[in-house]
């Protein structure tokens, strides 16, 4: 079974916003974790990208993405499938985007830390990936897709919403004809 070793979110100074390490043999003490996170940030902070990047550090495969003042990391073993790690990273990022209403910045994460932590637990438990669909994760933590504004919906969601509204309008027109 494929397992990930950790998920980490750092700010643009390399300080921990949220981190969870799932491998009980890896970085047991908080001091070790913080030291690792500082080295990880030093290695990745020079790259300012919105796309996913891959880096190797301490015999671990790490995928990361940065946005505004946050860095998102998913950590796997040295031979871990990068596509799996990328799907987890994308789910983390997109879930936070839905939860925070596209305001992915440090202050928004702090303001909504309770929901962010719930979302992370919905994505992964003890290193086992439970969910890779951001809409499902957001729904499970109480953010409904219907609540997301039009600009944040996918084209399929917009079309489905329009279709539903059209059907309601037709039912309304038919019921008015029958009353007259």
Secondary structure, 3 states (H helix, E strand, C coil): CCCCCEEEEEECCCCEEEEEECCCCCCCCHHHHHHHHHHHHHHHCCCCCCCCEEEEECCEEEEEEEECCEEEEEEECCCCCHHHHHHHHHHHHHHHHHHCCCCCCHHHHHHCHHHHHHHHHHHEECCEECCCCHHHHHHHCCCCHHHCCHHHCCHHHHHHHHHHHHHHHHHHHHHHHHHC
